[in-house]
């Protein structure tokens, strides 16, 4: 072997590394990944989701990594398999909803069904953003998938986007989970702007006790109503209600514990890293994904405002007033937005306990965002 052959071999080895394929776009994506990891690790904002999402963004934005492509035999590489079977086949969002249902207490919503109207009002941003996104040049299907971001429901965003605009899945899912994580930063200024000091101090009566019979009947009744009115979202909401029925029945504790714990943790890992892995530099650093982030923020803010406005309108007709701070919980970031309502209420009256009251519109928001998604699927799919 001559010296020239040795140099050629060394040169060939060097060019199989990523060192000669780096670009400024990859560096930008590393910074974006760093922001997500910072929010998760330092600020403790939704770390169960933002940490794997941030790492997914980081690891796929290295040159030549065999993660999101296909092998020579046509088989998907590691993260491509997670993405395909978990998100493209819509398995992970439905399993996430099963776990959420097993952790959910519908008692506050059953005890105060008026809060369903608050959850409906909080979907205002979905339709405002849908209109604005169409005007911005998106197709109707793309606009519908972007509009649902404001509902702050990650699995529903993934489910609808995969139906209508799968090419936007990464940007939409990342925007939805980003704004879910930043609820404590985004919502309080809007809540202060749209309420008076007197409204923030409104105390609400303790909710009535809800019987076990009511708790068991509710998921069955809700499943039937959803299946009749918006059948396209029953894969999501059916799993949600199954998880809740498992919990409330009390006869399948092992299944409930699995759905709440191990199963939920496993699919959360796959969800986070799969969403992050879609954010490759060549896909993300373009006008449309960046515009989606801006529209998603407006969407989330209008949804928050819509829940507060719905509460204030209801108070015109109610003898027993509702504290409008719980209106912000009409977005379905469960339970973080309800906690923000509690935190804001106690800033102005330390004896005011709004958490359980806020859980009503919070759960109504889950149902409302699913209903909006079902309407979009019926219109455009």
C-alpha positions as CSV (number, residue, x, y, z in Angstrom):
1,X,0.0,0.0,0.0
2,X,1.5,3.3,-1.1
3,X,1.4,6.5,0.9
4,X,-1.2,7.9,-1.5
5,X,-3.4,4.9,-0.8
6,X,-3.1,5.5,2.9
7,X,-4.0,9.2,2.5
8,X,-7.0,8.3,0.4
9,X,-8.2,5.8,3.0
10,X,-7.8,8.4,5.8
11,X,-9.6,11.0,3.7
12,X,-12.4,8.6,3.1
13,X,-12.8,7.8,6.8
14,X,-12.8,11.5,7.7
15,X,-15.6,12.2,5.2
16,X,-17.7,9.5,6.7
17,X,-17.7,11.5,10.0
18,X,-20.0,14.5,10.5
19,X,-17.1,16.9,10.8
20,X,-17.1,17.9,7.1
21,X,-20.9,18.1,6.9
22,X,-21.6,20.6,9.6
23,X,-23.7,23.7,8.7
24,X,-25.0,26.8,10.5
25,X,-28.5,25.4,10.4
26,X,-27.5,22.5,12.5
27,X,-25.9,24.9,15.0
28,X,-29.2,26.8,15.2
29,X,-31.1,23.6,15.9
30,X,-28.6,22.8,18.7
31,X,-29.5,26.1,20.3
32,X,-33.2,25.4,20.0
33,X,-32.6,22.0,21.6
34,X,-30.7,23.7,24.4
35,X,-33.7,26.0,25.1
36,X,-36.0,23.0,25.5
37,X,-33.5,21.2,27.7
38,X,-33.0,24.4,29.8
39,X,-36.8,24.8,30.3
40,X,-37.0,21.1,31.3
41,X,-34.0,20.8,33.6
42,X,-33.5,24.3,35.0
43,X,-37.0,25.8,34.9
44,X,-38.8,22.4,35.5
45,X,-41.4,23.2,32.8
46,X,-43.1,19.9,31.8
47,X,-39.8,18.0,32.0
48,X,-41.4,14.7,31.2
49,X,-42.1,16.0,27.7
50,X,-39.6,18.8,27.1
51,X,-36.5,16.8,28.0
52,X,-37.0,13.9,25.5
53,X,-38.3,16.5,22.9
54,X,-35.2,18.6,23.4
55,X,-32.9,15.6,23.2
56,X,-34.7,14.4,20.1
57,X,-34.1,17.8,18.4
58,X,-30.5,17.7,19.5
59,X,-29.6,14.2,18.4
60,X,-31.1,14.2,14.9
61,X,-29.4,17.4,14.0
62,X,-26.0,15.9,13.5
63,X,-24.8,15.0,10.0
64,X,-25.2,11.5,8.7
65,X,-26.8,10.1,11.9
66,X,-28.8,6.9,11.1
67,X,-31.9,7.8,13.0
68,X,-34.7,9.3,10.9
69,X,-33.9,7.8,7.4
70,X,-34.2,4.4,5.9
71,X,-31.7,1.6,5.5
72,X,-30.6,0.3,2.1
73,X,-33.1,-2.5,2.5
74,X,-35.9,0.1,2.9
75,X,-36.4,-0.4,6.7
76,X,-36.9,2.6,8.9
77,X,-34.0,3.6,11.2
78,X,-34.5,3.7,15.0
79,X,-36.4,7.0,15.5
80,X,-38.2,6.6,12.2
81,X,-39.7,3.4,13.6
82,X,-40.9,5.2,16.7
83,X,-42.4,7.9,14.6
84,X,-44.0,5.7,12.1
85,X,-45.7,3.2,14.4
86,X,-46.3,5.6,17.2
87,X,-47.4,8.8,15.5
88,X,-48.2,8.1,11.9
89,X,-50.3,5.1,13.0
90,X,-51.8,7.3,15.8
91,X,-51.1,4.8,18.5
92,X,-49.2,7.0,20.9
93,X,-51.8,9.8,21.2
94,X,-54.6,7.2,22.0
95,X,-52.5,5.4,24.6
96,X,-51.6,8.8,26.2
97,X,-55.3,9.5,26.5
98,X,-55.8,6.1,28.1
99,X,-53.3,7.1,30.8
100,X,-54.7,10.6,31.2
101,X,-58.2,9.1,31.7
102,X,-56.9,6.8,34.4
103,X,-55.5,9.9,36.2
104,X,-58.6,12.1,35.7
105,X,-61.2,13.0,38.3
106,X,-64.4,14.2,36.5
107,X,-66.0,15.0,39.9
108,X,-65.6,18.8,39.5
109,X,-67.1,18.8,36.0
110,X,-70.0,16.5,37.1
111,X,-70.7,18.7,40.1
112,X,-70.7,21.9,38.1
113,X,-71.7,21.1,34.5
114,X,-71.9,24.8,33.6
115,X,-68.2,24.7,33.3
116,X,-68.6,22.9,30.0
117,X,-69.6,26.3,28.5
118,X,-66.3,27.7,29.7
119,X,-64.4,24.9,28.0
120,X,-66.4,25.6,24.8
121,X,-65.6,29.4,25.0
122,X,-61.9,28.6,25.4
123,X,-62.0,27.1,21.8
124,X,-62.4,30.6,20.4
125,X,-58.7,30.8,19.5
126,X,-59.0,27.6,17.5
127,X,-61.4,29.2,15.0
128,X,-59.8,32.7,15.0
129,X,-56.4,31.2,14.2
130,X,-57.9,28.9,11.6
131,X,-59.2,32.0,9.8
132,X,-56.0,33.8,10.2
133,X,-53.9,30.9,9.0
134,X,-56.0,30.6,5.8
135,X,-55.4,34.3,5.2
136,X,-51.7,33.7,5.7
137,X,-51.7,31.3,2.7
138,X,-52.1,27.9,4.3
139,X,-54.5,25.3,2.9
140,X,-57.7,24.7,4.7
141,X,-56.4,21.4,6.0
142,X,-53.2,22.9,7.2
143,X,-55.1,25.8,8.8
144,X,-57.3,23.4,10.7
145,X,-54.3,21.5,12.1
146,X,-52.6,24.7,13.2
147,X,-55.8,26.1,14.7
148,X,-56.1,23.2,17.1
149,X,-52.8,24.1,18.8
150,X,-54.5,26.7,20.9
151,X,-56.5,24.0,22.7
152,X,-53.2,23.1,24.4
153,X,-53.8,19.4,23.9
154,X,-50.8,17.7,22.5
155,X,-52.3,14.3,21.6
156,X,-55.3,15.9,19.9
157,X,-53.0,18.2,17.9
158,X,-51.0,15.1,16.8
159,X,-54.1,13.2,16.0
160,X,-55.7,16.0,13.9
161,X,-52.5,16.9,12.1
162,X,-51.8,13.3,11.1
163,X,-55.2,13.2,9.6
164,X,-55.1,16.5,7.7
165,X,-51.6,17.8,7.3
166,X,-49.0,15.2,8.3
167,X,-46.2,17.3,6.7
168,X,-46.7,19.8,9.6
169,X,-46.7,17.2,12.4
170,X,-43.3,18.1,13.8
171,X,-43.9,21.9,13.9
172,X,-47.5,21.6,15.2
173,X,-46.7,19.1,17.9
174,X,-43.6,21.0,19.1
175,X,-45.7,24.3,19.2
176,X,-48.5,22.6,21.2
177,X,-46.2,21.1,23.8
178,X,-44.1,24.2,24.0
179,X,-47.0,26.4,24.9
180,X,-48.4,23.8,27.2
181,X,-45.1,23.9,29.1
182,X,-45.2,27.7,29.2
183,X,-48.7,28.1,30.7
184,X,-47.3,29.7,33.9
185,X,-45.6,32.4,31.8
186,X,-48.3,33.0,29.1
187,X,-51.5,33.0,31.0
188,X,-51.1,35.3,34.1
189,X,-50.6,38.5,32.1
190,X,-53.8,37.8,30.1
191,X,-55.7,36.9,33.3
192,X,-54.7,40.2,34.9
193,X,-55.5,42.2,31.8
194,X,-59.0,40.8,31.4
195,X,-60.2,40.7,35.0
196,X,-60.7,43.3,37.7
197,X,-59.3,43.0,41.3
198,X,-62.9,42.5,42.6
199,X,-63.5,39.7,40.1
200,X,-60.3,37.9,41.1
201,X,-61.5,37.8,44.7
202,X,-64.8,36.1,44.0
203,X,-65.1,33.1,46.3
204,X,-67.0,30.1,45.0
205,X,-69.0,27.7,47.1
206,X,-67.6,24.2,47.8
207,X,-68.6,21.7,45.1
208,X,-71.2,19.1,46.0
209,X,-70.1,15.5,46.6
210,X,-70.3,13.3,43.5
211,X,-71.5,9.7,44.0
212,X,-69.6,6.7,42.7
213,X,-72.6,5.8,40.5
214,X,-72.4,9.2,38.8
215,X,-68.6,8.8,38.3
216,X,-69.2,5.4,36.7
217,X,-72.0,6.5,34.5
218,X,-70.3,9.7,33.3
219,X,-67.5,8.1,31.1
220,X,-70.2,5.7,29.5
221,X,-72.5,8.6,28.8
222,X,-69.8,10.9,27.5
223,X,-68.5,8.1,25.2
224,X,-72.0,7.6,23.8
225,X,-72.5,11.3,23.1
226,X,-69.1,11.8,21.6
227,X,-69.5,8.7,19.4
228,X,-72.8,10.0,18.1
229,X,-71.8,13.6,17.5
230,X,-68.1,13.5,16.6
231,X,-67.3,9.8,15.8
232,X,-64.0,10.7,14.2
233,X,-62.4,11.4,17.6
234,X,-63.7,8.4,19.4
235,X,-60.3,6.6,19.1
236,X,-58.9,9.4,21.4
237,X,-61.9,10.1,23.6
238,X,-62.9,6.4,23.8
239,X,-59.5,5.6,25.3
240,X,-59.8,8.6,27.6
241,X,-63.1,7.4,29.0
242,X,-62.0,3.8,29.2
243,X,-59.1,4.9,31.4
244,X,-61.5,6.9,33.6
245,X,-63.9,4.0,33.9
246,X,-61.1,1.7,34.9
247,X,-60.2,4.2,37.7
248,X,-63.7,4.9,38.9
249,X,-65.0,1.3,38.9
250,X,-62.3,0.3,41.4
251,X,-62.3,-3.3,40.1
252,X,-59.2,-3.2,37.9
253,X,-56.6,-1.5,40.1
254,X,-53.7,-3.3,38.5
255,X,-54.8,-2.1,35.0
256,X,-55.4,1.4,36.3
257,X,-51.9,1.6,38.0
258,X,-50.3,0.3,34.8
259,X,-52.1,2.9,32.6
260,X,-51.3,5.7,35.1
261,X,-47.7,4.7,35.6
262,X,-45.5,2.4,33.5
263,X,-47.5,2.5,30.3
264,X,-47.8,6.3,30.5
265,X,-44.1,6.7,31.1
266,X,-43.1,4.4,28.3
267,X,-45.3,6.1,25.6
268,X,-44.2,9.6,26.9
269,X,-40.6,8.7,26.2
270,X,-41.5,7.5,22.7
271,X,-43.7,10.5,22.1
272,X,-41.2,13.1,23.2
273,X,-38.2,11.8,21.2
274,X,-40.3,11.1,18.1
275,X,-41.7,14.7,18.1
276,X,-38.2,16.1,18.6
277,X,-36.8,13.9,15.9
278,X,-39.1,15.4,13.3
279,X,-37.4,18.8,13.8
280,X,-34.5,18.3,11.5
281,X,-32.9,21.6,10.3
282,X,-33.8,21.3,6.7
283,X,-37.5,20.9,7.7
284,X,-37.8,23.3,10.5
285,X,-35.7,26.3,9.5
286,X,-38.2,27.6,6.8
287,X,-41.0,30.1,6.8
288,X,-43.9,27.8,7.4
289,X,-42.8,26.1,10.6
290,X,-41.6,29.4,12.1
291,X,-44.9,31.0,11.2
292,X,-46.7,28.1,12.9
293,X,-44.9,29.0,16.2
294,X,-46.1,32.6,16.0
295,X,-49.7,31.6,15.1
296,X,-49.7,29.0,17.8
297,X,-48.8,31.6,20.4
298,X,-51.6,33.9,19.3
299,X,-53.9,30.9,19.2
300,X,-53.1,30.0,22.8
301,X,-53.5,33.5,24.0
302,X,-57.0,33.9,22.3
303,X,-58.1,30.6,23.8
304,X,-57.1,31.8,27.2
305,X,-59.0,35.0,26.7
306,X,-62.0,33.1,25.3
307,X,-62.4,31.1,28.5
308,X,-62.3,34.2,30.6
309,X,-64.7,36.1,28.4
310,X,-67.1,33.1,28.5
311,X,-67.0,33.2,32.3
312,X,-67.7,36.9,32.4
313,X,-70.7,36.5,30.0
314,X,-72.1,33.7,32.2
315,X,-71.8,35.9,35.3
316,X,-74.2,38.3,33.7
317,X,-77.0,35.7,34.0
318,X,-75.9,33.8,37.2
319,X,-76.8,34.7,40.8
320,X,-73.8,32.8,42.2
321,X,-70.9,34.4,40.3
322,X,-68.0,32.4,38.9
323,X,-64.5,33.6,39.5
324,X,-63.3,34.5,35.9
325,X,-59.8,33.4,36.7
326,X,-60.9,29.8,36.3
327,X,-61.9,30.6,32.7
328,X,-58.2,30.5,31.7
329,X,-58.3,26.8,32.6
330,X,-60.6,26.2,29.7
331,X,-57.6,25.3,27.6
332,X,-56.9,21.6,28.1
333,X,-53.4,21.8,29.6
334,X,-54.4,19.5,32.5
335,X,-53.7,20.2,35.3
336,X,-51.2,23.0,34.8
337,X,-53.7,25.7,33.7
338,X,-56.0,24.8,36.7
339,X,-53.0,25.3,39.0
340,X,-52.3,28.7,37.5
341,X,-55.9,29.7,38.3
342,X,-55.4,28.6,41.9
343,X,-52.0,30.5,42.1
344,X,-53.5,33.7,40.7
345,X,-56.5,33.5,43.0
346,X,-54.4,33.2,46.1
347,X,-52.3,36.2,45.1
348,X,-55.4,38.4,45.7
349,X,-57.0,36.3,48.5
350,X,-55.0,33.7,50.3
351,X,-58.1,32.0,51.5
352,X,-59.6,31.6,48.1
353,X,-59.3,28.0,46.8
354,X,-60.0,27.7,43.1
355,X,-58.2,24.6,42.1
356,X,-61.1,22.1,42.1
357,X,-63.4,24.7,40.5
358,X,-60.8,25.2,37.8
359,X,-60.6,21.5,37.1
360,X,-64.1,21.6,35.7
361,X,-63.3,23.9,32.7
362,X,-59.9,22.3,32.4
363,X,-61.5,18.9,31.7
364,X,-64.2,20.6,29.6
365,X,-61.4,22.0,27.5
366,X,-60.2,18.4,26.8
367,X,-63.6,17.5,25.5
368,X,-64.0,20.9,23.7
369,X,-60.7,20.6,21.8
370,X,-61.5,17.0,20.8
371,X,-64.9,18.2,19.5
372,X,-63.3,21.0,17.5
373,X,-60.8,18.4,16.0
374,X,-63.7,16.1,15.1
375,X,-65.5,19.0,13.4
376,X,-62.4,19.8,11.3
377,X,-62.0,16.1,10.4
378,X,-65.6,15.9,9.3
379,X,-65.2,19.0,7.2
380,X,-61.9,18.4,5.5
381,X,-60.7,14.8,5.8
